[in-house]
Amino acid sequence: MRHNLMIAAKKALRFGSLLFDAMNRYKPTGCALLLTLGVLVTATANAQQPQPAPKASKPAKASVQALSAPAPVLEPKAIEILKAACARLAAAHSMSFTAVISYESPSRFGPPLIYMVRDDVTLQRPDKLRVLTLGDGPASEFYYDGKTMSAFAPAENLVAVASAPPTIDGALEAAYKDAATYFPFTDVIVADPYEGISDGMTTAFYIGQSHVMGGTTTDMVAVSNNWVFEQLWIGADDKLPRMARAVFHADPVGLRHQIEFSNWQIDPVVAPDAFTSPGLASAKRISFNRPDPQLPPGIKPPKRATSSKAN
């Protein structure tokens, strides 16, 4: 189940749109102008003096060799840091934290735009979860109490309610499967965080320490698996994640995704009514379904015409 959840989640975050690399498209006008003027001045000076007869040119030899991809490596120190962080998270009976998620989205002008979302998360294992979301879009609230999960839009006064499995992991998988609801911090709150991060891992290496992230000293680790390259900042003392930056291998333009973690509380006392909201009772009920359009049973989408130009 965990493997299926991670595969579905990673696919949900992949951007398939094509976009020219902003650095390749950017041409600094000032530098180009100076270069042009330099060429003109040099050409004028050379034209005033006699020029020697040109020598026969020799065939140029290739001076640049193609760089081969580095061999996969799993450094013991990096693995040790990852396991310590995952063990700290897995051992918590309850926790709360703030996650600020930023992700790039293609624009018509070339360079990507960035959007941000803030999630205030509270959970109690094995079967309680609350996510309060504010961001560059409508606010939303998600509640899971071990029996049902509710997606609430307070401004619109709409709520979608569905039966849920008896664990947080099961509820996360059902929310994605039934309603395309996915939280980028899923790896942090599942029962076994290391299972998700190590699934398909090909590379893990230690970068060094940082003293500027999260107001504490962090160990920096880079990880690559079958679908993503990720850099992690993990507290050197408390073993809690402070930031993660990811680029997905299937993304042709390498859009970046980032999560900053703060306000960590491990094993806090959580109020019994924390995993519901008074507004749910009076909100208008809607179906707990995927937002993308679904065709009626037995109807297949029309086949798109293909051509060499379209491909």
ABEGO torsion letter per residue (X at the ends): XAAAAAAAAAAAABBABBBBBAAAABBBAAAAAAAAAAAAAAAAAAAABBBBBBBBBBBBBBABBBBBBBBBBBBAAAAAAAAAAAAAAAABABBBBBBBBBBBBBBAAGBBBBBBBBBBBBBBOAABBBBBBBEBEBBBBBBBAGABBBBBBAAAGBBBBBBBBABAAAAAAAAAAAAGBBBAAAAAABABAAAAAABGBABBBBAEBBAABGGBBBBBBBBBBAABBBBBBBBAAAGBBABBBBBBAABAAGBBBBBBBBGBBBGBBBBAAAABBAAAAABBBBBBBBABBBBBBGBBBBBBBBBAAAX
